[in-house]
Amino acid sequence: MNGTPRLLVVGTLAIFASSSSHARANDDQLADDVSVVLTPTRLKQSIADVPGSVTVITAEMLEKYGVRSVPEALRLVPGMEVTQVSGSDYRINYHGTNIYSPRRLNVLIDGVSVYRSAFARVDWTALPVFIDDIQRIEVTRGPNSASYGPNSMTAIVNIITVDPQATDGVAARVTAGSRGFRETYVRYAGTAGNATRFRVTGEHSESSGFDEVAGFGHLGPLQDHDRAKTDRFAWRSVTDITARDQVELQFSLVNSNQQQVASDQYQVTYPDVGLKENDLSLTWRHTVSPNEELKVRAYQSEHKNKEGWLECLPAFAFLPELGALWKANPDYVRSIAAGTQPTGGTAQDNALLMAALFAIRLQGATAYQTTCGNANNDYRERRRDIELQHTYVFSNSLRIVSGAGLRRDEAVSETYLGGTVGNTSWRAFLNAEYRPLATLSINAGGFYERDDLTGSSFSPRIALNKRLDANNTVRFVISRAERMPDIIEQRANWSYLATNMVPPINSSGSAYYVQSALAPGNLKAEKMVSREIGYSGNFPEHGLLVDAKVFDDRLDDLISERLSIASFAPTNNGNARLRGAELQADLDLTNGVSAHAGYTRLNNSSPDPMEQTQYSKDSALVGVTYASDSGWRTSVAAYWSGAAPNGQSRYGRQDLVFSKTFRAGARALITPELSISHLNDRLTTSFYDIGRVQTSGYSNATRFAASIRITY
């Protein structure tokens, strides 16, 4: 055993050595923090009454386990697969499946989706949220399309920030750590007039990422080029217009520069990314009566991505005659590139082949001369959305939340789309909680959506929760969820225009690369039918909450293909069946000891190897904390997940965190913190393509970070 694991063991022993043998349960605190949730049905419900399994990550958990980002926070969720490919590239799926494009999980920040439907992705390292501003993260572990529509297919993550009405004064934090990690955070919360409470926050963060990241081409097989720098700014205010009317305004800006390794052998400069995002939302709440509320939310989000590089290829790769042949028969072009005779095509293919070969011969030796030009993956996304939600309590036995909304998505990219593509969708939803008996609750509802690109989608759910007694509940849930194809999958018109070419191959100095791709445009929604039997147990005398489930999820019509300009043929031919069991436990004792643990056993029987590229048959997590009355706190956490059959290596990590809170004067608190993190494996691998993996890792398996936080 080397030094760091021994230190982690010592830390764990110290936690229990410091605790009293006469520990009692702290049932009130645990119940308040994690037993009431909002996300599963849009209604406030006890964990015992929700139609599914939920993990609640509180602000206290984030602090005591030293969590500094949302992706790392999700390692505290049983069954959540978190793979970091590079410094700014996280691939996150609930129960895994396809690592290449993890697009079946929705993410909300204060109820607003940050899932980018144009490209079916979440920019995890550039989210418009600050870890210090998070009040809690509610993760519905299972499909939730019945409440939030398509794209909430396998799970939903709802990040809830601290209400400005619950904060006051100044907070600041400075953090420094291994691999150039630096973070500076400042927040001020106060009052404007008599009716408005506000919070304004700014943050700068940067990290050098991994020491080694797999790359390709002239820049080397292993590259130290994945540094990320991100600046965030946010405003949130709540204004009481009348005793019954409240308006909330949120605005955020994100500016991020992310280094990227070379992705093909012809890139001679790095394809680094410059990202800019702005988000604006306005929410009006009107209390009609103690039993009725109306809420209207409108928001706009704009995301700009600039990614350019210098590409060098033989001049014939830009011949329009060869490009025409590619569109007709890509295999003919591949044969020419390989130096073999193309065969098996149509008469038209053969005619285009003769034209391409003639153009190459006409150029003579210059056809094989290297020419370099600027290429890019630039794009811009914009979303505008408005939603009306109505909540009504008919009686103690019946509550209903319903609503409707309209959304407009636009994506602009000359590279991916050949211009601008838009998609308009409208939706309607209803969820009801009915209690025919004091010991029985039924949750039923559904979500209907129709858009321009794919058509209509309906996602229903019904759940029965039976209370065995005051603290023990069993649930039976069946639901259907869908994911609508994104704009790229349905409307791609993918091509690369090289500009400022040296030496130029024509008078304009610009030319299109031979390869191109056009989406077939006939995809339908991915589908999932989920069945779950769950148990929720509350043992207040022991300070313990337990959630367990067995599940059987069938995923059909999956778009499983790895899409690239060289191979763009999306279909709905994929499928998977996910079966298994999951356990989660939370413990809180009055002697200062608390714990959080989870375990997942998963069987993925997909016949498609792409749907097993992020797959751990067994995964587990455990965290234990001791907090003393004098302000000292020690936490130990361990995370483990197994290897996947198609290139994903195992992952294991242990974290040790020490902190001490001092009081300075009547209103100031100062908290220094030290965290030590140790990886079981210095290098890890993940799937890149069939028979091909990508590697990332550190030169040292142990990392350190220190921070100091001041609140006043």
WOBEL-V960019 format. One record per pair of residues at least 12 apart in sequence whose ideal C-beta (glycine too) atoms are under 7 Angstrom apart, sorted by the first residue. I is the first residue (numbers start at 0). J is the second residue. D is the distance in Angstrom with one decimal. If there is no record, write none. Layout:
I&J&D  I&J&D
//
This chain:
3&675&6.5  3&677&4.1  3&701&4.7  4&653&6.7  4&677&6.2  6&655&6.3  6&675&6.7  7&635&5.9  7&653&4.7  7&655&5.0  7&677&6.7  10&633&5.8  10&635&5.0  10&655&4.6  11&623&6.4  11&635&4.7  13&633&5.9  14&592&6.7  14&623&5.6  14&625&3.9  14&633&5.6  14&635&6.7  17&625&5.2  17&627&6.5  18&590&4.7  18&591&6.3  18&592&4.8  18&625&5.8  19&590&4.5  22&588&4.3  22&589&6.7  22&590&4.2  22&592&6.3  23&588&6.5  23&589&4.5  24&539&5.9  24&540&5.6  24&541&5.3  24&542&3.2  24&588&6.1  24&589&6.7  25&542&5.2  25&587&4.5  25&588&5.8  25&589&4.6  26&539&3.5  26&542&5.6  28&587&5.7  29&542&5.9  29&544&6.2  29&585&6.3  29&587&4.0  32&55&7.0  32&57&4.9  33&55&4.1  33&57&6.7  33&544&6.5  33&585&6.0  34&46&4.9  34&544&6.8  36&49&6.2  36&53&5.3  36&55&6.3  36&137&5.2  37&137&6.8  38&137&4.2  38&139&5.4  38&155&6.4  38&157&4.2  39&51&5.5  39&53&6.3  39&139&5.1  39&143&6.4  39&146&6.6  40&146&5.7  40&400&6.9  40&430&4.5  40&432&6.7  40&442&6.0  40&444&6.8  41&146&5.5  41&388&7.0  41&400&4.7  41&430&6.1  42&398&5.8  42&400&5.4  42&430&6.8  42&432&5.9  44&432&6.9  46&535&5.7  47&464&6.7  47&466&6.7  47&472&4.2  47&535&4.8  48&440&5.0  48&464&5.5  50&442&4.0  50&460&6.1  50&462&3.2  50&474&7.0  50&476&5.2  51&139&5.6  51&140&6.9  51&141&4.5  51&476&5.7  51&531&6.7  52&140&4.3  52&141&5.9  52&533&5.8  52&546&5.7  52&548&5.1  52&581&6.8  53&137&6.2  53&138&6.7  53&139&5.6  53&140&6.8  54&76&4.7  54&77&6.8  54&138&4.4  54&140&6.2  54&583&6.3  55&135&5.8  55&137&5.6  56&72&5.5  56&75&5.4  56&135&6.5  56&136&4.2  57&135&5.1  58&133&5.9  58&134&5.6  58&135&6.6  60&75&6.7  60&595&6.5  61&130&6.2  61&133&6.4  63&624&4.8  63&632&6.0  63&634&4.7  63&656&6.8  64&622&5.4  64&634&5.4  64&636&5.0  64&654&6.6  64&656&6.4  65&654&6.0  65&656&4.0  65&672&6.8  65&674&3.9  66&130&6.7  67&130&5.9  67&174&7.0  67&182&7.0  68&130&6.4  69&123&6.5  69&126&5.7  69&128&6.9  69&158&6.6  70&89&4.4  70&91&6.2  70&123&4.7  72&136&6.0  73&91&6.1  73&156&7.0  74&620&6.4  74&638&5.0  75&595&6.4  75&620&6.2  76&138&5.0  76&140&6.8  77&581&5.2  77&582&7.0  77&583&5.1  77&597&3.1  77&598&6.5  77&599&5.1  77&620&6.9  78&93&5.9  78&94&5.3  78&140&6.1  78&581&5.5  78&599&4.1  78&618&6.9  79&91&6.8  79&93&5.6  80&92&4.9  80&95&4.2  80&613&5.0  80&615&6.4  80&640&6.9  82&98&6.3  82&613&6.2  82&647&6.9  82&685&5.3  84&685&5.8  84&693&6.4  84&695&6.1  85&208&6.0  85&209&6.5  85&212&5.0  85&225&4.1  85&260&6.7  85&695&6.1  86&206&5.8  86&208&2.3  86&209&6.2  86&225&3.7  86&226&6.3  86&227&5.0  87&124&4.5  87&225&6.6  87&227&4.3  87&257&4.0  89&123&4.2  89&124&6.7  90&613&6.5  91&104&6.7  91&123&6.5  92&104&6.3  92&153&6.9  92&613&5.5  93&140&6.3  93&153&4.6  93&154&3.7  94&153&6.4  94&577&5.3  94&601&5.9  95&603&6.9  95&613&3.9  95&614&4.5  95&615&6.6  96&575&5.9  96&610&4.9  96&613&6.3  97&559&6.0  97&609&5.5  97&610&5.5  97&612&6.1  97&613&6.8  98&612&4.3  98&613&3.6  98&647&7.0  98&685&6.2  98&686&5.2  99&561&4.9  99&609&6.9  99&612&6.6  100&119&6.5  102&119&3.7  102&120&6.4  102&482&6.8  103&152&4.1  103&153&4.6  103&482&5.3  104&153&5.6  104&154&5.1  104&156&6.9  105&147&6.0  105&150&5.0  105&151&4.0  105&155&4.7  106&121&5.1  106&156&4.7  107&155&6.8  107&156&7.0  107&157&4.5  107&158&6.6  108&126&7.0  108&127&6.6  108&128&5.2  108&158&4.8  109&159&6.3  109&160&5.7  109&249&6.7  110&296&6.9  111&280&5.4  111&298&5.3  113&126&6.2  114&150&5.4  115&302&6.5  115&380&5.7  116&150&6.5  116&408&5.5  116&485&5.7  117&380&4.7  117&408&5.7  117&410&3.7  117&485&6.0  117&486&4.4  118&485&6.0  118&487&5.8  119&485&3.8  122&274&6.9  124&227&6.0  124&229&6.8  125&229&5.9  125&253&5.2  125&255&4.4  125&274&5.5  125&276&6.7  127&231&6.5  127&233&6.5  127&251&3.8  127&253&5.2  127&276&6.4  127&278&5.3  128&158&5.6  128&160&6.6  129&184&6.4  129&200&5.4  129&202&5.5  129&231&6.4  129&233&6.9  131&170&6.7  131&172&6.3  131&184&5.6  131&186&6.8  132&160&4.7  132&161&5.6  132&186&6.9  132&200&5.8  133&158&6.0  133&160&5.8  134&159&5.1  134&160&6.0  134&161&4.6  135&159&5.2  136&156&6.5  136&158&5.3  137&157&4.6  137&159&6.7  138&154&6.4  138&156&5.2  139&154&6.0  139&155&4.8  140&154&5.6  141&154&6.4  141&529&5.8  141&531&6.1  142&478&5.1  142&480&3.4  142&527&5.7  142&529&5.0  143&155&4.4  144&446&5.7  144&458&3.4  144&480&3.7  144&481&5.9  145&430&6.7  145&444&5.0  145&445&5.6  145&446&5.4  145&458&5.2  145&459&6.1  145&460&3.6  145&478&5.9  146&428&6.8  146&430&5.9  146&444&7.0  146&446&6.6  148&426&5.7  148&446&4.7  148&448&5.1  148&458&6.9  149&448&5.8  149&456&5.1  149&481&4.7  149&482&5.6  149&483&4.4  149&524&6.5  150&482&5.5  150&483&6.7  151&480&6.7  152&480&4.5  152&481&6.5  152&482&4.5  152&525&6.7  152&527&5.5  153&527&6.9  160&235&6.9  162&237&6.8  163&188&5.8  163&196&4.2  163&197&5.4  163&198&4.3  163&235&5.6  163&236&6.1  163&237&5.3  164&196&4.6  164&237&5.8  166&188&3.9  166&198&5.8  167&188&5.4  167&189&6.9  168&188&6.4  168&710&6.8  168&711&5.0  169&187&5.4  169&711&4.8  170&186&4.5  170&710&4.6  171&184&6.6  171&185&5.0  171&709&5.1  172&184&4.4  172&706&5.8  172&707&7.0  172&708&4.2  173&706&6.4  173&707&5.8  174&704&6.1  174&706&3.8  175&705&6.1  176&702&6.5  176&703&5.8  176&704&3.1  176&705&6.9  177&702&3.9  177&703&5.3  177&704&6.9  178&206&6.1  178&207&4.5  178&208&6.7  178&702&6.8  179&205&6.7  179&206&6.0  179&207&3.6  180&206&4.6  180&704&6.2  181&204&6.9  181&205&5.1  182&202&6.9  182&204&4.3  183&202&6.8  183&203&5.0  184&202&4.6  185&201&5.3  186&198&6.5  186&200&4.4  187&199&5.5  194&238&5.3  194&239&4.7  195&236&5.6  195&238&4.3  196&236&6.7  196&237&5.3  197&234&6.9  197&235&6.9  197&236&3.8  198&235&5.0  199&234&5.2  200&233&4.9  201&231&6.9  201&232&5.1  202&231&4.7  203&230&5.3  204&229&5.2  205&227&6.7  205&228&4.3  206&226&6.8  206&227&5.8  207&226&5.0  208&225&3.5  208&226&5.6  208&227&6.4  209&225&5.8  209&695&4.6  209&696&6.0  209&697&6.1  210&223&5.8  210&696&6.7  210&697&5.0  210&698&4.4  211&223&6.5  211&694&6.8  211&695&6.6  211&696&5.2  212&224&6.9  212&225&5.0  212&260&5.0  212&695&4.9  213&260&7.0  213&693&3.8  213&694&4.5  213&695&6.6  214&260&3.6  214&261&4.7  215&261&5.5  215&262&6.2  215&263&5.7  215&264&5.6  216&261&4.8  216&263&5.9  216&264&3.6  216&265&6.4  216&266&5.5  217&267&5.5  218&261&4.4  218&269&6.9  221&694&6.9  222&260&4.6  224&258&5.0  224&260&5.5  224&269&5.7  225&258&5.2  225&260&6.5  226&258&4.7  227&255&6.7  227&257&4.7  227&258&6.9  228&255&6.9  228&256&4.9  229&253&6.8  229&255&4.1  230&254&4.7  231&251&7.0  231&253&5.4  232&251&6.7  232&252&4.6  233&250&6.9  233&251&4.2  234&249&6.9  234&250&4.6  235&249&4.8  236&248&5.0  243&285&6.0  243&286&4.4  244&285&5.3  245&284&4.6  246&283&5.4  247&282&4.3  248&281&5.7  249&280&4.7  250&279&5.2  251&278&4.7  252&277&5.3  253&276&4.3  254&275&5.5  255&274&4.3  256&271&7.0  256&273&5.6  257&271&6.7  257&272&4.4  257&274&6.6  258&271&5.1  259&271&5.5  259&272&5.8  265&310&5.2  265&311&5.9  265&312&5.2  266&308&5.1  266&310&5.9  267&309&5.2  267&311&5.2  267&371&6.9  268&308&4.9  268&309&4.3  269&308&6.5  270&306&5.4  270&308&4.1  270&376&7.0  272&304&6.3  272&305&7.0  272&306&4.7  273&305&4.2  274&304&5.6  275&303&4.6  276&301&6.9  276&302&4.7  277&301&5.4  278&298&6.9  278&300&4.7  279&298&6.4  279&299&5.1  280&296&6.4  280&298&3.6  281&297&5.4  282&294&6.6  282&296&4.5  283&295&4.8  290&391&6.5  290&392&4.2  291&390&7.0  291&391&5.0  292&390&4.7  293&389&5.7  294&388&4.5  295&387&5.3  296&386&5.2  297&384&6.9  297&385&4.4  298&384&5.4  299&382&6.9  299&383&5.1  300&382&4.7  301&381&4.8  302&379&6.9  302&380&4.5  303&379&4.9  304&377&6.5  304&378&5.2  305&377&5.4  306&375&6.0  306&376&4.2  306&377&6.3  307&373&6.1  307&374&7.0  307&375&4.1  308&374&6.2  309&371&5.7  309&373&6.1  310&371&6.7  310&372&6.2  310&374&4.7  310&497&6.3  311&369&5.3  311&371&4.1  312&369&6.9  312&370&6.9  313&366&6.9  313&367&5.2  313&368&7.0  313&369&6.2  314&362&6.6  314&365&5.8  314&366&5.5  314&368&5.3  314&370&4.8  314&504&5.1  315&359&5.1  315&362&6.7  315&366&4.2  315&367&6.9  316&512&6.3  316&513&5.2  317&497&6.5  317&504&5.7  317&510&3.9  317&511&6.8  317&512&6.3  317&513&6.8  318&355&6.8  318&358&5.0  318&359&6.8  318&513&6.9  320&354&4.8  320&355&4.4  320&358&4.2  321&355&4.7  321&513&4.6  322&511&6.0  322&513&4.8  322&515&6.6  323&351&5.6  324&351&4.4  324&352&6.0  324&355&4.7  325&513&5.3  325&514&5.8  325&515&6.4  326&515&6.3  327&347&6.4  327&348&5.4  327&351&5.4  328&344&5.0  328&348&4.4  331&344&5.9  331&348&5.9  331&352&5.5  332&513&6.4  370&500&5.4  370&501&6.8  370&502&5.8  370&504&5.8  371&500&6.8  371&501&5.5  372&497&3.0  372&498&5.8  372&499&6.0  372&500&3.9  373&497&6.6  373&498&5.0  373&499&5.2  374&495&4.9  374&497&5.5  375&414&6.2  376&414&5.6  377&412&6.4  377&414&6.4  378&410&6.4  378&411&6.6  378&412&3.7  378&415&5.9  379&411&4.4  380&410&5.2  381&409&4.7  382&406&6.6  382&408&5.2  383&407&4.8  384&404&6.5  384&406&4.4  385&404&6.3  385&405&5.6  386&402&6.0  386&404&3.5  387&402&5.3  387&403&5.8  388&400&6.5  388&402&3.9  389&401&5.4  389&402&6.1  396&433&6.4  396&434&4.5  397&431&6.9  397&433&5.2  398&431&7.0  398&432&4.8  399&429&6.7  399&431&4.6  400&430&5.3  401&428&6.5  401&429&4.2  402&428&5.7  403&426&6.5  403&427&4.6  404&425&6.9  404&426&4.9  405&425&5.0  406&424&5.1  407&421&6.6  407&423&5.2  408&421&6.7  408&422&4.7  408&486&7.0  409&421&4.6  410&486&4.9  413&496&6.8  414&493&6.8  414&494&6.9  414&495&6.2  415&487&5.9  415&491&6.2  415&493&5.5  416&490&6.4  416&491&6.8  416&492&5.4  417&492&3.7  417&494&6.8  420&486&5.3  420&490&4.6  422&450&5.5  422&451&5.2  422&452&5.0  422&486&6.1  423&450&6.7  423&451&5.3  424&448&5.7  424&449&6.5  424&450&3.6  425&449&6.1  426&446&6.7  426&447&6.5  426&448&4.3  427&447&5.1  428&444&7.0  428&445&7.0  428&446&4.3  429&444&5.4  429&445&6.6  430&442&6.9  430&444&3.2  431&443&5.6  431&444&6.0  438&465&6.5  438&466&4.3  439&465&5.7  440&464&4.7  441&463&5.6  442&462&4.4  443&461&4.7  444&460&6.0  445&457&6.1  445&458&6.2  445&459&4.0  445&460&6.9  446&458&4.8  450&483&6.4  452&484&7.0  452&486&6.9  452&489&4.7  452&490&6.9  453&483&5.1  453&484&5.7  453&489&6.7  453&522&6.9  453&523&6.5  453&524&6.0  456&481&4.7  456&483&6.2  456&524&5.3  458&479&5.5  458&480&5.3  458&481&5.7  459&479&5.7  460&478&3.6  461&477&6.1  462&474&6.0  462&475&6.7  462&476&4.2  463&475&4.8  470&536&6.5  470&537&4.2  470&538&6.6  471&536&5.2  472&535&4.6  473&533&7.0  473&534&5.4  474&533&4.5  475&532&5.8  476&531&4.3  476&533&7.0  477&530&5.2  478&529&5.1  479&527&6.9  479&528&5.3  480&527&4.6  480&529&6.9  481&524&4.3  481&525&6.3  481&526&5.5  482&524&6.3  482&525&4.3  483&524&5.2  484&522&4.3  484&558&6.4  488&518&6.4  488&522&5.7  488&558&6.1  488&569&5.2  489&518&5.7  489&520&5.6  489&522&5.9  490&518&5.6  490&520&6.6  491&516&5.9  491&517&6.7  491&518&4.0  491&567&6.5  492&517&5.8  493&515&6.2  493&516&4.0  493&564&5.0  493&567&6.5  494&511&5.5  494&512&6.9  494&515&4.3  495&511&6.8  495&512&4.2  496&509&6.1  496&511&5.5  497&509&6.5  497&510&5.7  497&512&6.3  514&564&5.0  514&565&5.8  515&564&6.8  516&564&5.0  516&567&3.5  522&558&6.3  522&569&6.0  522&571&6.1  523&556&5.9  523&571&5.6  524&556&6.8  525&554&7.0  525&556&5.4  525&557&5.2  525&558&6.2  526&555&4.9  526&556&5.2  527&552&6.1  527&553&6.9  527&554&4.8  528&553&4.9  529&550&6.7  529&552&4.6  530&550&6.8  530&551&4.7  531&548&5.4  531&550&4.7  532&548&6.6  532&549&5.3  533&546&6.9  533&547&6.6  533&548&3.9  534&547&4.7  542&586&5.8  542&587&4.5  542&588&5.0  543&584&6.7  543&586&5.3  544&584&7.0  544&585&4.6  545&584&5.1  546&583&4.6  547&581&7.0  547&582&4.9  548&580&6.9  548&581&5.3  549&580&4.8  550&578&6.8  550&579&6.3  551&578&5.0  552&577&4.3  553&576&5.4  554&574&6.1  554&575&4.5  555&574&4.9  556&571&4.1  557&571&7.0  557&573&3.2  557&574&5.9  557&575&6.6  557&610&6.5  558&570&7.0  558&571&6.3  558&573&6.6  559&573&3.2  559&607&5.0  559&609&4.4  559&610&5.6  561&609&6.6  561&688&6.4  573&607&4.8  573&609&6.9  573&610&5.9  574&605&6.5  574&607&7.0  575&603&6.2  575&605&3.5  575&610&4.4  576&604&4.7  576&605&6.8  577&601&6.4  577&603&5.6  578&602&4.8  579&599&6.5  579&600&4.8  579&601&4.1  579&602&5.5  580&600&5.0  581&599&4.8  582&597&6.5  582&598&4.8  583&597&4.6  584&596&4.9  591&625&5.3  591&626&4.4  591&627&5.9  592&625&5.4  593&624&4.9  594&622&6.5  594&623&4.7  595&622&4.8  596&620&6.5  596&621&4.3  597&619&6.8  597&620&5.0  598&619&4.7  599&618&4.9  600&617&6.0  601&615&6.8  601&616&5.9  608&645&5.5  608&689&7.0  611&643&6.2  611&644&5.9  611&645&5.7  612&643&6.3  612&645&4.8  612&646&6.8  612&647&6.7  612&686&3.8  613&643&6.2  613&647&6.1  614&643&4.3  615&640&4.0  615&641&4.3  615&643&6.7  616&641&5.2  617&641&5.0  618&639&6.5  618&640&3.9  618&641&6.6  619&639&5.1  620&637&6.9  620&638&5.0  621&637&5.4  622&634&6.4  622&635&6.9  622&636&3.8  623&635&5.4  630&659&5.4  630&660&4.0  630&661&6.6  631&659&5.2  632&658&4.8  633&657&5.6  634&656&4.4  635&655&5.6  636&654&4.6  637&653&4.8  638&652&4.9  639&651&4.8  645&686&5.1  646&684&5.7  646&685&6.2  646&686&4.0  646&692&3.9  647&684&6.8  647&685&5.2  647&686&6.0  648&680&6.5  648&683&4.8  648&684&4.5  649&680&6.8  650&683&6.3  651&678&7.0  651&679&3.2  651&680&6.8  652&676&6.3  652&677&6.8  652&678&5.3  652&679&6.9  653&677&5.1  654&674&6.3  654&676&4.9  655&674&6.9  655&675&4.6  656&672&6.6  656&674&4.5  657&672&6.9  657&673&4.9  658&670&5.7  658&671&6.8  658&672&4.1  659&671&6.2  666&711&5.7  667&709&6.7  667&710&7.0  667&711&4.6  668&710&4.9  669&707&6.9  669&709&5.4  670&708&4.6  671&707&4.8  672&705&6.8  672&706&4.9  673&705&5.1  674&704&4.8  675&701&6.8  675&703&5.7  676&702&4.7  677&700&5.9  677&701&5.0  678&697&7.0  678&700&4.5  681&696&5.1  681&697&5.7  681&700&4.5  682&694&5.8  682&696&3.3  683&695&6.2  683&696&6.0
//
